Amino acid sequence: MRGLRSLLVALALAVGVTGCSEESCPGFICSNCAASGDCNIECPAGQVQYCGHFGYFDDPDLRCAWCGNP
């Protein structure tokens, strides 16, 4: 499972490098991935929260958060 998560993160980073835009964020746009930040979401059982810049935005302060498989 750890390998799959690493693969998903690597894929997100690779896609981000190729020029993704805000429309490419698979979840919602927020600004703070910290535990008390505005990116907190409740994920269904069996899924985990992903949150980060991942190259989706020109603005370095924006983040993308979504639920996905581990």
C-alpha positions as a Markdown table, in Angstrom:
| # | Residue | x | y | z |
|---|---|---|---|---|
| 1 | Met | 0.0 | 0.0 | 0.0 |
| 2 | Arg | 2.8 | 2.4 | 0.8 |
| 3 | Gly | 4.2 | 1.9 | -2.7 |
| 4 | Leu | 0.8 | 2.9 | -4.2 |
| 5 | Arg | 0.6 | 6.0 | -2.2 |
| 6 | Ser | 4.2 | 7.0 | -3.2 |
| 7 | Leu | 3.2 | 6.4 | -6.8 |
| 8 | Leu | 0.1 | 8.6 | -6.6 |
| 9 | Val | 2.1 | 11.4 | -5.0 |
| 10 | Ala | 4.8 | 11.1 | -7.7 |
| 11 | Leu | 2.2 | 11.1 | -10.4 |
| 12 | Ala | 0.5 | 14.2 | -8.9 |
| 13 | Leu | 3.9 | 15.9 | -8.8 |
| 14 | Ala | 4.7 | 14.9 | -12.4 |
| 15 | Val | 1.4 | 16.2 | -13.6 |
| 16 | Gly | 1.9 | 19.4 | -11.7 |
| 17 | Val | 5.2 | 20.0 | -13.4 |
| 18 | Thr | 3.6 | 19.8 | -16.8 |
| 19 | Gly | 1.4 | 22.9 | -16.1 |
| 20 | Cys | -1.8 | 21.9 | -14.3 |
| 21 | Ser | -4.2 | 24.6 | -13.5 |
| 22 | Glu | -6.7 | 25.2 | -10.7 |
| 23 | Glu | -9.3 | 23.2 | -12.7 |
| 24 | Ser | -7.0 | 20.2 | -12.4 |
| 25 | Cys | -7.3 | 20.0 | -8.6 |
| 26 | Pro | -9.2 | 16.8 | -8.0 |
| 27 | Gly | -10.7 | 18.1 | -4.7 |
| 28 | Phe | -11.1 | 21.6 | -3.3 |
| 29 | Ile | -8.8 | 24.6 | -3.2 |
| 30 | Cys | -7.7 | 25.8 | 0.2 |
| 31 | Ser | -4.6 | 27.4 | 1.8 |
| 32 | Asn | -3.5 | 25.6 | 4.9 |
| 33 | Cys | -2.9 | 21.8 | 5.2 |
| 34 | Ala | -2.1 | 21.9 | 8.9 |
| 35 | Ala | -4.4 | 20.0 | 11.3 |
| 36 | Ser | -6.2 | 23.3 | 12.2 |
| 37 | Gly | -6.2 | 24.6 | 8.7 |
| 38 | Asp | -9.0 | 25.2 | 6.2 |
| 39 | Cys | -8.1 | 22.1 | 4.2 |
| 40 | Asn | -9.4 | 19.6 | 6.7 |
| 41 | Ile | -12.0 | 17.2 | 5.2 |
| 42 | Glu | -13.7 | 14.0 | 6.5 |
| 43 | Cys | -12.8 | 11.1 | 4.3 |
| 44 | Pro | -14.9 | 8.0 | 3.9 |
| 45 | Ala | -13.7 | 4.8 | 5.6 |
| 46 | Gly | -10.7 | 3.3 | 3.7 |
| 47 | Gln | -9.6 | 6.6 | 2.2 |
| 48 | Val | -7.0 | 9.1 | 3.3 |
| 49 | Gln | -6.7 | 12.9 | 2.8 |
| 50 | Tyr | -4.2 | 14.2 | 0.4 |
| 51 | Cys | -3.3 | 17.9 | 0.7 |
| 52 | Gly | -0.6 | 20.0 | -0.9 |
| 53 | His | 0.5 | 22.3 | -3.7 |
| 54 | Phe | 1.4 | 19.5 | -6.1 |
| 55 | Gly | 2.1 | 22.1 | -8.9 |
| 56 | Tyr | -1.6 | 22.8 | -9.5 |
| 57 | Phe | -1.4 | 26.6 | -8.9 |
| 58 | Asp | 0.7 | 29.5 | -9.9 |
| 59 | Asp | 0.1 | 31.0 | -6.4 |
| 60 | Pro | 2.5 | 29.3 | -3.9 |
| 61 | Asp | 0.0 | 29.8 | -1.1 |
| 62 | Leu | -2.8 | 27.7 | -2.5 |
| 63 | Arg | -3.3 | 24.0 | -1.7 |
| 64 | Cys | -5.5 | 21.2 | -3.1 |
| 65 | Ala | -7.2 | 18.7 | -0.7 |
| 66 | Trp | -9.0 | 15.5 | -1.6 |
| 67 | Cys | -9.8 | 12.0 | -0.4 |
| 68 | Gly | -8.3 | 9.0 | -2.1 |
| 69 | Asn | -7.2 | 5.5 | -1.7 |
| 70 | Pro | -4.0 | 4.9 | 0.4 |
